[in-house]
Every structure is written in C-alpha cells, then in structure tokens.
Amino acid sequence: MSDVGKVRLSSRGQLVIPKSHREALGLEEGSELVILRREDTLVLIRAEDFAESTRGRLEGVWGRSADDVEAWLSGDRASWD
C-alpha cells in the first residue's frame, strides 16, 4: 500500500521525509539514499536496496574474465592519448 506525504524544499535544497515514511522504511539519521530522476519525477531508494537491485546488471559488459576486463581497460586507456 502506498503512503502519500507532502514535503517542501528548503532554500538550501533540503527536504524532510515524513516521520511515518522514515519509520516504515527503517530510515535513521545518516541513512543513505539514492535519488533517481525519471523525466519530471524524483525517486528515492535506500542505497542498499538500489545496490541489491542493480547487482549483476553489467556482468559481462567488459568481458567474462579478469583478463578480458584488463584488456578492455588497457585499450580504453590507450585511446586517451
């Protein structure tokens, strides 16, 4: 079930997440969040949840082995010159 809350952006660009939302998600002072922009929408995700949901998505992009990745990096670095 969704829980809707309203926040206001301060002059310093800060916002306060409503207490009911913080408690429901187990957020405490110092909790890390990831903010995503999707067109005109902002999405906040607990950092650990974001890491878990994206784990493995880039697997194989730079190669399947450490040697493959190193070869890709060497080639990319060579292009910097």
Residue, then its C-alpha position, 0 to 999 in steps of 0.5 A: m500500500s502506498d503512503v502519500g506525504k507532502v514535503r517542501l524544499s528548503s532554500r538550501g535544497q533540503l527536504v524532510i521525509p515524513k516521520s511515518h515514511r522514515e519509520a516504515l522504511g527503517l530510515e535513521e539519521g545518516s541513512e543513505l539514499v539514492i535519488l533517481r530522476r525519471e523525466d519530471t519525477l524524483v525517486l528515492i531508494r535506500a542505497e542498499d536496496f538500489a545496490e541489491s537491485t542493480r547487482g549483476r546488471l553489467e556482468g559481462v559488459w567488459g568481458r567474462s574474465a579478469d583478463d578480458v576486463e584488463a584488456w578492455l581497460s588497457g585499450d580504453r586507456a590507450s585511446w586517451d592519448 
